[in-house]
Amino acid sequence: MSEVEKEENLVKKTCRELGITQKELAERIGVSESSIKRIVSSKPTQHIINSINLILENEKLKRELNSVQFFQDSLKNFLQLRTNLQQERY
């Protein structure tokens, strides 16, 4: 597989993973949609590669944060329920 095909896959993979269009990816990176379309058919700059990788990392961290927040909320609800049950016993 050539370097261009690898980078083409990076753009397509990123859009698929994030569930966004190439236009939305362009907006997140801060480039025009036509720039993203050119990237798909040619070799992207290191800046674009870095931007895409940062977006992917950001999304991963958001998912992890949501998981932590869900766990915290669940634990808080559990502790509140436990406290209520203990108070009902007395």
PyMOL commands that set and color helices and strands:
alter all, ss='L'
color gray80, all
select helices_A, chain A and resi 3-18+22-29+33-41+46-89
alter helices_A, ss='H'
color red, helices_A
deselect
rebuild
show_as cartoon
